[in-house]
Amino acid sequence: MKRKLVFIITYLLIQNVTAQIAIIPQPLACKMGQGELKLGGNFGVTGDAVFESSLHYLRKLMLGRFGISTYASLEKEAKMIVKLDSKLQHEAYRLKIDRKGIAIYASDRSGIVNALASLEQVFTGAERKGNAFLLPVLNIEDKPQFGWRGFMLDESRHFFGKEKVKSLLDWMAFYKLNKFHWHLTDEPAWRLSIQKYPWLTQVGGIGNYLDPYAPVQYYSQADISEIITYAAERNIEVIPEIDMPGHATAANRAYPFLSGGGNEKHPDFTFHPAKNTTYTFLTDVLREVKTLFPSVYIHLGGDEVAFGSDAWDNDIKVQELKKTVGLKSNKEVEEYFIRRMADSVAGINGKIIVWDEMVDAKLAKDQTVMMWWRHDKPEQLNKILDKGYQVILTPRLPMYFDFVQQENHKYGRKWGRGFNPLQDVFDFAGSQLDSLGKRKKQVLGIQANLWTETVTNVSRLDYLVFPRIAALAEAAWVPGTGRNFDEFAKKLKKHLPLYRDQGLYYFDPFKDSNPEPAVIKKSQKQYIDNPK
């Protein structure tokens, strides 16, 4: 009877400790033990020499988030060790906490950063006694479902600045997201400094989606380098998007000789596809972009060119190009344009990413990744896969975070009656991918996009991103069979106070206590008509 009572008490204690763990995304395997580790506000850390930069990041994280000072020590005296385990996969890790200390194992730096994200969440939920943390005994073995776990921010339409981007990168690391797709050029403004062509920002950087005369805002090359370094420390790759041949209005405003025309609604929307000066100019731009961004990828857009390409029908040079090269339609001119620019990127040892409109452009499979975004055109995804391209899944429903997250929300977008609630994001890319069969291997991962037509301030940005970013992380990291929305919701309730403590104006899906931030729209009809 006494043994049975001890077992019941022990079991209840373990269940209570398990309830304290609210790691998002859910680890592949997490085994709870008995007891706890008591850590004071100052303890020793050691690790293999290959992880020296990771230890530096660890020290900054512990001090900045929890006020804990760490120091280098011998392994036998250290409370935390970071060890190389070459058998673990890229980004995989093991995290062990026992009564003596903490041990992290990984085969590379990415695994260490992912382990630290889990450890940060354990610390966040830990009981405190004075300056000491009481950490549960546990053993985690973990690895991601997808290698591409992305988030995209559009800063052409509205600009948010370096500190907000860093904050987003912090939260991405917290949730083990690893790709930051940065949409820096479009119709309203050009946000990236190019030294060879300074008017791109001095003229093209003026304005935003609502106000064409808003003061110039852009990122200097020093800003870009600072943000890239900040992201890399957090295992996040930054991928720039330089949109072409459409969405070129801001660049054409700065350098009118580039313009291929547009229409009344989208003036100067396209780059001119029949002038060699256009390709020389953009190749110069991409050379600087590739020098700035370490990523092998440059996103070239390639979407919605038809919004302005009717102007090509009345352009003599474009008609001559069609005859000379044998192009039958404006769509084939778009594809010709992208092929030429893809060659320029290949010439600087890069690869391209394009939206799904470019699936028929005869781009090199080993140099191209497609993004499937048109959820209403599943045939585009099938065509991408059938042609042998690698793909990133980012369909409007449910992965566009500018869509509302509750039916009664007034601002933001819907697709008919469709919108993007938390659970739809959570459920994405689960067991439904099994229908792809062997083609599933071509799926690099998933990504959520925040287009900012209706995102006029930081509060609205936060409201649309949080907490859906946590559901995105779960969908990107955890295979469908390992997900449980009810358990996720329980954990998420413990994360909402973190948002509040960090000053985020988040959406509470459990009670919607914060009113939806309003936005002044330039033209409701114009926004709805633009499917992007």
Secondary structure, 3 states (H helix, E strand, C coil): CHHHHHHHHHHHHHHHHHHHCCCCCCCCEEEEEEEEEEECCEEEEEECHHHHHHHHHHHHHHHHHHCCEEEECCCCCCCEEEEECCCCCCCCEEEEECCCCEEEEECCHHHHHHHHHHHHHHHHHCEEECCEEEEEEEEEEECCCCCEEEEEEECCCCCCCHHHHHHHHHHHHHCCCCEEEEECECCCCECECCCCCCHHHHCCCCCCCCCCCCCCCCECHHHHHHHHHHHHHCCCEEEEEEEECCCCHHHHHHCHHHEEECCCCCCCCEECCCCHHHHHHHHHHHHHHHHHCCCCEEEEECCCHHHCHHHHHHCHHHHHHHHHHCCCCHHHHHHHHHHHHHHHHHHCCCEEEEEHHHHHCCCCHHHEEEEECCCCCHHHHHHHHHCCCEEEECCHHHHECCECCCCCCCCCECECCECCCHHHHHHCCCHHHHHHHHHHHHEEEEEEEECCCCCCCHHHHHHHHCCHHHHHHHHHHCCHHHCCHHHHHHHHHHHHHHHHHCCCCCCCCCCCCCCCCCCCCCCHHHHHHCCC
